[in-house]
Amino acid sequence: MQPLIGWPLLPLPDAHGALAWPELATSVRDAIRIILSTRPGEQLMRAEFGGGLDRMLHSPNSVATRREMRDLVENSLQRWEPRILLDGVEVWEVEDQPGQVRVEIAYRLARTGAASAMNVTVDLET
């Protein structure tokens, strides 16, 4: 049985003009980015879809804000990306950048068990 693969958001043809399906890891990574950057209510017919991480813009860089971001990321990914097993989400202050935080996401692909991680940097106070 083939793993579920999503069509890429912006597919690009290869040198021969053919479109190829992405690998599972690439598809999941793209889906995580889409989930975190989509505001609930932004997609038609799926009003609840998304994490809306950008709604944290202009929030103070405090422990409470970072905890809220961690909870938002965990809940969004557990709800909208069934192809992963979430191992952990950490939100850290970016050193020398007081208005930025780094969200570190550790997960495993549910189908293969392969471990992966990704980072997202979010600007808070501007």
C-alpha positions as CSV (number, residue, x, y, z in Angstrom):
1,M,0.0,0.0,0.0
2,Q,1.4,3.4,-1.0
3,P,1.7,6.1,1.7
4,L,-0.7,9.0,1.3
5,I,1.0,11.8,-0.6
6,G,-0.4,15.3,-1.1
7,W,0.0,17.1,-4.4
8,P,2.6,19.8,-4.0
9,L,1.4,23.4,-3.5
10,L,3.3,24.8,-6.4
11,P,4.3,21.8,-8.6
12,L,7.2,22.4,-11.0
13,P,7.8,20.3,-14.1
14,D,11.1,18.5,-14.6
15,A,13.4,18.9,-17.7
16,H,11.0,16.8,-19.8
17,G,7.9,18.7,-18.8
18,A,6.5,16.0,-16.5
19,L,5.1,16.6,-13.1
20,A,6.2,14.1,-10.4
21,W,4.6,13.3,-7.1
22,P,6.8,14.4,-4.1
23,E,8.3,12.0,-1.7
24,L,6.4,11.3,1.6
25,A,8.8,13.3,3.7
26,T,8.7,16.3,1.4
27,S,4.9,16.1,1.2
28,V,4.6,16.1,5.0
29,R,7.1,19.0,5.5
30,D,5.1,21.1,3.0
31,A,1.8,20.2,4.7
32,I,3.2,21.3,8.1
33,R,4.2,24.7,6.7
34,I,0.8,25.1,5.1
35,I,-1.0,24.2,8.4
36,L,1.0,26.6,10.5
37,S,0.7,29.5,8.1
38,T,-3.0,29.2,7.3
39,R,-5.4,31.1,9.4
40,P,-8.6,29.3,10.5
41,G,-11.3,30.7,8.2
42,E,-8.9,31.4,5.4
43,Q,-9.8,28.4,3.2
44,L,-13.2,28.1,1.6
45,M,-15.2,25.0,2.6
46,R,-12.7,24.3,5.5
47,A,-13.4,27.1,7.9
48,E,-11.6,25.4,10.8
49,F,-8.4,24.4,8.9
50,G,-5.1,25.8,9.9
51,G,-3.0,26.8,12.9
52,G,-2.7,30.6,12.3
53,L,0.7,30.9,13.7
54,D,0.9,34.4,12.2
55,R,-1.8,35.6,14.6
56,M,0.9,35.8,17.2
57,L,2.5,38.8,15.5
58,H,2.8,41.8,17.8
59,S,2.6,39.6,20.9
60,P,5.2,40.1,23.6
61,N,8.1,37.7,23.6
62,S,7.1,36.2,27.0
63,V,6.9,32.8,28.5
64,A,3.1,32.8,28.2
65,T,3.3,33.7,24.5
66,R,5.8,30.9,23.8
67,R,3.7,28.4,25.7
68,E,0.6,29.5,23.7
69,M,2.6,29.1,20.5
70,R,3.7,25.6,21.5
71,D,0.1,24.6,22.3
72,L,-1.2,26.1,19.1
73,V,1.4,24.1,17.0
74,E,0.8,20.9,18.9
75,N,-3.0,21.1,18.6
76,S,-2.9,22.1,14.9
77,L,-0.5,19.4,13.8
78,Q,-2.3,16.6,15.8
79,R,-5.6,17.7,14.3
80,W,-4.6,18.3,10.7
81,E,-1.6,16.1,9.9
82,P,-2.5,12.4,10.6
83,R,0.7,11.2,8.7
84,I,2.9,12.2,11.6
85,L,3.5,11.2,15.2
86,L,4.4,14.3,17.1
87,D,7.4,13.8,19.4
88,G,7.7,17.3,20.7
89,V,7.4,21.0,20.1
90,E,9.8,23.5,21.6
91,V,9.6,27.3,21.4
92,W,12.8,29.2,22.1
93,E,14.0,32.8,22.1
94,V,16.3,33.6,19.2
95,E,19.6,34.7,20.6
96,D,20.5,38.3,19.7
97,Q,17.0,38.8,18.2
98,P,14.6,39.8,21.0
99,G,11.5,40.0,18.8
100,Q,11.9,36.5,17.3
101,V,11.2,33.0,18.5
102,R,12.1,29.6,17.0
103,V,9.6,26.8,16.9
104,E,11.3,23.4,16.8
105,I,9.1,20.5,15.7
106,A,10.2,16.9,16.2
107,Y,8.1,14.2,14.6
108,R,8.1,10.7,13.0
109,L,6.4,9.6,9.9
110,A,3.6,7.4,11.0
111,R,3.9,5.1,8.0
112,T,7.7,4.5,8.2
113,G,8.7,5.6,11.7
114,A,11.4,7.8,10.2
115,A,12.4,10.6,12.5
116,S,12.4,14.2,11.2
117,A,12.5,17.7,12.5
118,M,11.9,21.2,11.2
119,N,12.3,24.8,12.5
120,V,10.2,27.8,11.9
121,T,11.2,31.3,13.0
122,V,8.4,33.7,13.9
123,D,8.7,37.5,14.3
124,L,6.7,38.6,17.3
125,E,7.3,42.2,18.3
126,T,8.0,44.4,15.4
